[in-house]
Amino acid sequence: MTEEAKVKLHWLNGSRAQSTLFLLEQLEIPYELEIHHRLKTMLAPPELRKIHPLGKSPVVTVTTPNAAGEEPIVLAETAFITQYLCDHFPKGPELVPPRWKEGRENRVGGETEEWMRYQYLLYYIEGSFMFTVVLHFILTALKGPSVPFLIRPLTTVIANQIIAMTVFPNMKRHFGMLEQFLETPPGDGAYLCGRTLTGADIMLSYPLIAGRDGAFDGIGKWEKGSFAATYPKLHAYTGRLAEEPGWKRSVEKIREIEGDFGILPTPGKTESRI
């Protein structure tokens, strides 16, 4: 029985594990949290490699009641985690649009627009979008205190040039496409796939809210710069995600454990704890 399965999220500060925590709250799945903190290098601690070879977060383990003596199921990659939990837990179907148009079941082209958007977004967020976001984070680190002071002016110039030539133009394309999605949602809905919150919206929550709160330094803090004027629907959508009850509960959960909640990646305490 899925309600008896033991779910554990390995959460890392300043990571998309916060989106997975949002998902767990939205699905109302009982779960356990194991907290990990970034090292001074901003990398994840080595303890995570004991759970999954890549040593990244989010990672979810699931232990089922009839699996005595078996290793827990290990779920990695945000899209796979999202699909698996939505497939196996009772409230999961609420976060997945209906697949088939009436009378066109199991036919090529019989899928609903909502479902086609949802499937595309799962791959897009994990691939094209997050590649650009992570590239920006890496380049921004070349301007930070982790770089020796004497060479930091040089690395800053190089990072700014690469951001200007690659990251900024690509982020504009991403923002423009997401703005277009929100201008033409099925059923005139408020979400990317239509009228209801989906797993894809939840996957986007962390990077969008982090960007709004300053993660895309140089592109501008969205609510204070030109982002709200240039991409008004995406700006408003990001604000709605931050007001979702599941997101709020996920933030409060971390505040209860950590005493504070910082959305941006920062080095922290090195110990891991439950």
Secondary structure, DSSP 8 states (H G I E B T S, - for coil): -GGG-EEEEEEETTSTHHHHHHHHHHHT--EEEEEE---TTSS--GGGGGTSTT--S-EEEEE-TT-TTS--EEEESHHHHHHHHHHHSTTGGGGS---B-TT-TTSTT-B-HHHHHHHHHHHHIIIIIHHHHHHHHHHHHTTSTTS-TTTHHHHHHHHHHHIIIIIHHHHHHHHHHHHHHHHS-GGG-SBTTBSS--HHHHHHHHHHHHIIIIISTTT--TTTSSHHHHSHHHHHHHHHHHH-HHHHHHHHHHHHHHSS---S--------B-
